[in-house]
Amino acid sequence: MRLSVELRVSLLLLLPLPALAAKPVDYLEKCWQQQGQPLQGRYAAFSYQEQTQELEHSQYPWQATPYSKKGTAWLSGQRFLRQDTLTQGAKTYYSQTQVGAEEVLFVDYGEKTLAPATPEQLAAQLVNSARYSPVLLLGYLREHPAPAAAPAPAGLAAYRAQLPNAQVTVFIRKTDKLVERITVLSHDELFGDVQTTFAYQNYTRQGALHYAGTVAVARINGKVRDTVQVRAVRLVPDAPALLTKPVGYRVAAVPPVVPVSSVEHFRPNLHLLNLPHTDDRVLIVEFRDFLVVAEAPLTSENGELIIREARRIAPAKPIKYFVAGHYHPHYLGGVRAFVRQGATILCGPGTADYVRYLATAPRTLQPDSLHQQPRALQVEEVATSKTITDGQFSMQIHCIGPQSAHTNDYLVYYFPTEKLLFEDDLVWIKREGPAKKPSARQAGLYQAVKARQLDVQTVVQSWPVADYGVKTIIPFADIEQTMQVK
């Protein structure tokens, strides 16, 4: 039986409206109505305290240095200003920040002049404001509309924005329309893709303004964790001018540094590669059928540069080993390029897992050769000593570890036929002036040489080469002389 046209129309009218007819909830706008709009052209002035952890030139990988910070901040829908005090032991440092649309004025701890006003610095300070409040990033998302990022965990709406060198995702709770967390995916020269998470907790109100009293910060994929406490929030009509724009101020990219290198054929088997852009000296050791490279500063790009120079020195010889004197970035930062070449990575005790982390870290934002063509890591820890030889020429690697007064994994390289020792950064003898009492590092190196009965006449240092006014090709007699100074 065929239905009449009238009956079919009546039945269709009884069906529920398609889901597309329902307007999706704009959680970003509803969140802004609670966390940004109540400012209404005013500033939220507040005090804060932070407990932070920083990865520095510590004794072993992932050892963090704790710092306490406190300060005062002013926040509007478009600007963030902050003056900060950092203390560690008896030392106190200060910083100031002033950031807004096309404005980034920043004086870092221990500095007296403004940092360069670059798009990357603007993005970094915009992201850094999320340590205290999500408001500036919420405002950025509203001004740079993007569709809700999918998928989002149950009960959350996600919105994403792309900043220079940073992908920002804001997660908003559907229940109360407040920011639960912000994640920032960015590129780090050493660690590759790193995620920072700002988790907003203990929400309270100042009038109609909702703000988080606690911000838990997880950096470097959760390896480092900080806590920020926000207190005494009040609304004020204006903010003080902390910093003044210099004449001709504008946010502009800084021209990239063009790497320059030069090779010094120091001894028949020893080549020194000087890298002025990092102030480093790399050692390339030539054996009969292969090469050993010692040190690669800071980045994969520098590692690739070193490999190109090594090929010019000995085109037919593969790099069999790459060795880092210790785990700090000036010596290990370019390791990934050597993993890609198939070299065995030599490192000090307790460092292999750290090397493995660097070698396997994703680099989707700025791919390097290892990310594009993965290769299995070959790594070996030198616990006491190792000799590399071709039967005619030998290189001894000695672990002096804590004797270095610097790191637990410290390696030095000794060449018996040359009576030469290569080390990273332990000797600090001024080019000019009388001998002075040695530092703990310098004394430790001297004692390590004597304990191993190494016949050393010359010490070559990797860093620094030009800065700081210190000798980097050092007669061992100079080190012995400093040991006599009381």
Secondary structure, 3 states (H helix, E strand, C coil): CCCCHHHHHHHHHHCCCCHHHCCCCCHHHHHHHHHCHHHCCCEEEEEEEEEEEEECCCCCCCCEEEEEEEEEEEECCCCEEEEEEEEECCEEEEEEEEEECCEEEEECCCCCCCCCCCHHHHHHHHHHHHHCCCHHHHHHHHHCCCCECCCCCCCEEEEEEEECCEEEEEEEECCCCCEEEEEEEEEECCCEEEEEEEEEEEEEEECCEEEEEEEEEEECCCCEEEEEEEEEEEEECCCCCCCCCCCCCCCCCCCCCCCCCEEEEEECCEEEEEECCCCEEEEEEECCCCEEEECCCCCHHHHHHHHHHHHHHCCCCCEEEEECCCCCHHHHCCHHHHHHHCCEEEECCCCHHHHHHHHHCCCCCCCCHHHHCCCCCCEEECCCEEEEECCCCEEEEEECHHHHCCCCCCEEEEECCCCEEEECCCCCCECCCCCCCCCHHHHHHHHHHHHCCCCCCEEEECCCCCHHHECCEEEHHHHHHHCCCC
